[in-house]
């Protein structure tokens, strides 16, 4: 890595300005709830959800990213909230050339342009925390330069404080899910996303893990042109996934298998998951392989967590309740009554369903709304039973499963998920995974 400049400070003035913008918007939602609780004014959850989307819709940056993330985590928010937040788009305005030039000089020195063969002034892509510029190396190799927006640390800290307020409002309204651990997990991952040096190590970790997987490519990091706020890597060409949905079934099935391996080979072999299965984070190769992108949100799990995932699968496959309880407890669920276990089993049975039948099948056989109905049923039962605290490790694992399921639904893929899954877990031993994980993390400097 190039020498890293001092991080932009988590400035009080920056946080206060952000608090003012976000707090006034969120406060309106809280006021509506207060009226319902204390003044007897009728409140409608759909109306409150619409208010929340309207409040967040004028914002850019981290809270926008969090809002979209929450819409994909089952039961992080009520279904009405999730449906509204899913409509938000990351539309941060691109940084202009004068700022880009100053930022690049601060990261790589005043002669930064001499380190590239070319550097495009217009951003090729813009997201919530930064933007990407196309460039070339002096010898003509295509590069992607991911440059962080200014003052992001202050924005992140302010937005995480306001997110806690949003969760507090929700918790007073609906006791089914205690979101405290969800907030803790999101906070840690979002803070990590600000550190591009850490993201570079995540990317190098995935390049190592998937080096022999022909279906998946990972861009190579260029350390000498990277800092904590600039990440330079090779440019990989590919097409958006939605352009593949009309291809022949055989090709769509190949793409689905590539996606499955891109996410779950690292998990079952190394205990690592890419926590952001957003459509923009992968591109389709001509051979139906995938280019996997954006490694800011990566979760490393204790090997015991992976064992719990496999144990729960076998528990459902063999109707072994004792093993299922053991798996839930391994994940960190505590104080589980029989009724809560039965309710969690409804959701687990839905998630694992495609892996239970040894035959080609769609990821869902009962229509795209079936998952929403199951989630609503589970949420309602948990509310009646007094609620449950979701262990933080569970958050992004569940998100990956649902996010990938959505991709497979778009593709209308019909694959023998049972055989692919069993191919990944055959011969699984927790100790072997622990050794592989430790060696891989050490190799890229993440220990």
N, C-alpha and C positions, 0 to 999 in steps of 0.2 A: 504494500500500500504506500501511496505517496504520503509525505508528512501531513498530518491532519491539523487544520487550524483549530483554534479554540471554538468550542461549540457556541452557537448563538445562545445567549443566556435565556433562561426561563424567566423573562423579564416581568416584574410586577406590573408595569404599565401595559405590557402586551396582554397579560392575563386579565387585568381590570377592564380593558376595552372589550375583550372577548366575553367576559362575564356579562357586561352590560347588554351586548347584542343578543346573546343566547338566553340570559336570565329573563329578560323581558318577554321573550317568546314563550319560553317554557312556563313562566309565571301565569300566563293566560290560561294554560291548560289546568294548572293547579287551582286557579281561581274558580274555574268551572266546577271542578271536583268539590272544592270547599263549599260552594253554593249548594251542591247536591247533598253533602253530608250534614251541614250545619243549618242551612236555611230552608231545607225542604224543597229546593228547586229541582225538578226532575232533570236527570242527566242521562245521556245516551252514549254508550261506549263508542258507537260508530262516529258520533259527532265529535267526541273527544279525540278519537284517532285522527279524524280529518283536521282538527285544530292543530294537533301535534305535527302532522305532515306539513301543514301550511306554515307553522312556526319554523320548522327546520328547513323548509324548502328554499328560504332566502339565504341560507348559510353555505359556506364553502369549507373545504378542508376536513379535519379529523372527524367532527361530529357527523358530517355527511357520510363519511366512510363507515362510522359506527352504526348510523341509522340503517344503512343498507345491509351491514353485517347482521344486525339484530333481526332483520326481516327473514334471514335464512337459518337462524338458530331456533329449533323447535322449542316452543313454550318460553322463550326469553321474554316475549310480550304476548298479549292476547292476539287472537287471529285477526281481529279488526285492525289493531295497531300494525301488525306485520304486513297486512295487505296494503295499507296506506303507505308505509315506509318503503315498501318494495317499489313504489312508483318514483321515488327520488332518484336522481341521476347525479353522478359526480361531474360537475361542470365548472370546476375551478378555472378562472381565466388564465390563459397562458401568460408567462412572464415575458416582458418585452426585451428586445435585444440589448438595450443599455444595461438592464439588470443582469442579464445572462452573461454579458461580457465581464462585468464586475465580479460576479459570483465565480465564474470560471477562473479569473485571475487570482481570486482569494484562495481557491482550492489548489490550483496547479502552478501559480506564479504568473508574472506579467507576460512571459513569453509562451503562454499556454497554447496559442494557435499554432506555434511551430511544432508542437507535439502531435499534431494531426495533419493528415493529408488534406482533409476538408472537414468542415463543420457546418451543418445547415442551421441557419438562423431561426427558421420556423420549427416549432415543436412538431414531431411526428405523432405524439400522443400526449394527452394531459389527463391527470388523475387528481385524487384528493390531496396527496402529499407531495407530488412532484410531477415533472414532465420529462419526456424522452426526446432527445435529438439524434438524428442520424448523423454519422460522421464516418471518416475513414482513417486508417492508420497511415503513417508516411509511406508504407509499401502497398497501400491500396486496399487493405482488408476492411470490409464493412464493419462498422461499430455502432453500438447504441450507447448513448450517454444519458443516464438518468440523474437529473439534477433536482435537488430538493427545493421547495418553495421557501421563502424567507420566514423567519420567526415561527417555525412550526412547533418548537418545543413549548413556547408559551401557549399556542393555540391548543395543543394536545392536552396540557395540564388543565387549562380552563374548561375545555370540552368534557374531560373526564369528570370534573367536579359537577358539571351540569348533568352529565349522564347519571350520576349518583342521585341527583334530585329527581330526574325522570323516573328512575327505578323506585325511588321512595314514593312518588305519586302512585305508580302502578301497584306497589306492594300494599298500600292502604286500600286500594280499590279491589284487589284480587289476591287472595292468600294461597292460591294453588301452587305457585312456584316462588321460592325465596331466591331473588336474583343476586344476592350479595356475592356469591362465588363467581357468577357470570361476569359481574362488574370487575372483580379482581383479575380474572383471566383476560378479559378484553383490555384492561389497563396495561397489564404486563406486555401483551403482544403488541399493542399500539405503540408503547414506548420503545419497544425493540425495533419497530418499523422505522423509527427516526434514525437509527444507527446503520448507515449504509455499510460500514465496515463489518458489522455483524451479518447483515444481509449477504454480503459477499462470501462470508464463511458458510452461510446456509447454502448458497448457490454452489460453492465448491463441494460441500457435503453431498448434495444431490448429484453433481457430476460424477463423484466417486461411486455413490451407491448405484447409479444407473449406467455406469460405463459399459457394461456388457449387455444392456437391454437395448436391442436394435430398434424397438418401437418408439423410443423416447430420446430426444435430444435436449440438452441443457446448455445454454450459452456459456462460453468460457469467459471468466472474469479477467480483466486486464488490470492487475494490481497497481502498476506504476501510474495509471491514469485514474485511480480511484481514491476517495477519501471518505470521511464520515458523512459527507453531504453530496458526494458525487460517486456514482457507480458506473464504470465503463466496462462493457462486455462485447463479445461478438454479436453481430446482427444475424438473426435467423429468419429467413423468409418463410412465410406460411400464409394460409388463408383462414378467415374466421370460421369457427365451427358451424355457424348457422348456414354457411354456404354449402355445407355437406349434407344437409337434411334431405335433399332431394336426390341424392346419389342412390345407386342400386343398393339393395339390402345387404349384399355381400360386403360391399365397401363400408357401409355404415356399421356393420358388425365388427369389421376389422378395426375401425376407428374406436368403437366402444371398448374393445379389448385393449387397445393401446392406452386409452384413458384409465382403464382399470389398473393396468400395470404401473402407470405413471404415479398413481396415488398409493396403491396398496402394496406394491413390492417394497418400497421404503418402510412402510409401517410394519409389515409382518416379518421383514428380515432385519430391520434396524430400529424399530420403535420410533419412527419419525413420520410426521404427516405434514403435508402442505395444507395449511389451514384456510386457503382462500380459493375454492373452486369456482371462481368468477369466469364468465365466458371470455373475458379479455386476457386471461392468464395462460392461454394455450392457443397455438396456431396449428393448423392441419397441414401435414406434409403431403406431397403427391401420392406417396405410397400408403396413406392413411395412418402413418405414424404421427406423433405430436411433438411440437416444440413446447416445453414447459417453461413458463416465465414467472417473474415476480416472486421472490423468496423472502419477502419481508415478514410474512406471517407463517412461520414454521414452528411446529410443536414437537419437542422431544419428550417421549413418555418413559416412565419407569418400565422396565421389562415386565414387571408384574401386571401392569395395565394391559399390555398386549395379551398376556396369558388370560386375563379376565375376559377379553373380547372373544378369544377362542373357546374358553370354558363355557361362556353363555351360549355360543353357537351350538356346542355339543349338548348343552342342557336342553335347548329348545328342540334340537333334532331328536334327542332320545327321551324327551319328557322327564328330565331329571331335575326336580325342584330343588333338591339340596345343593346341587352343583350351581344352579342359577342363583340361589341366595349367596353362595360363596363368591360368585362372579360380581354381583352387585356390591358386596362388602369389599371386595378387592378394589373396586373402583372408588370407594369412599362413601357410598350410601350408608347411612347409619340409622339405627332405630326403626328398622323396617317391619311394619305389621304385615300380616298375611294379605290384607286388602290392598296395601300399597304395593306389595310384591306382585299381586295379580294385575294391578293396574300398569306397573312398569312392564310387565310381561306382554301386555297388549301392544305397547310401542315396540318392544324388542322383537316380537314375532313379526310385526310389519316390516321392520328394517331388515331382518334376516331372511324374510320369505323367499327372495330370489335365489338364495344359496341353499335352500333345502330340497330342491327338486333336481334330479339328475336328468335334465332335458333342456333343450333350447327353449327360451321363453322371454317375454318382455320383462322389463324391470318391475312393472306393475301389470297385473292381469285384470284389475277391476276398475280401470279408468283413472284419469289424472286427479280426480277429486277424492279418491279413496284415502290417500295419505292425509289430506286435510280433515276428513271425517274422523279418522283414527286419532289424529292429534287433538281434535276437539273433544272427542270422547274421553281420552286420557286426561286432558286438562280439567274437564268437568268432574271426573271422579276424584282427582287429586284435591280439588277445591273442597269437595264434600268430606274428604278424609283428613283435612287439616293442613295439606300442603307438604312439600318436600323441598329440601335444599339440594340443588344439583351440584355435584362435585365439579370443581373447575376443570379438571382434566377431561371431563366428559364433553365440554362445550364444543371444542373444535373437531373432535372425532365425530360427533353427531352431525355437526355442520357439514363436514366433508361427505359423509354418507348421503345426506339429503341433497347437497349440491350436485354430487355426481349422479344421483338418481334423476335429478332434473335434466342433466345432460343426456342421459340414456333415454329419457322420455322424448326429448327433442329428436333424437336420432331414430326413434322407433326400432331400436336394436332388438334382435332376438338371439340371445347368446346362452350357452350352457354355463351360467354363472357358477353353478355347483362345481363343475370341473376346474374352472379357472381358480376358484377360491381354494379348493383342495390341493391344487398344484402349488399354491403359495404356502399353505400351512403344513404340507406333508413333511414329517420328520421334525416338526417344531420342537425346540427345547429352549426353555427360558434362559438357561445358562449360556447356551451358544449365542443367542441374540444379545445378551448382555456383553459378551466378549466382542462381538462384531460392532456393537454400538460404541463401546468404549474406544476401540481402535480407530473407528471412523471419526469420532468427535475429536480425538487427539490429533489425528492426521491434519485436520483443518483448523486446529487451534480453538475449539469450542469447549474444552474441558477446563 
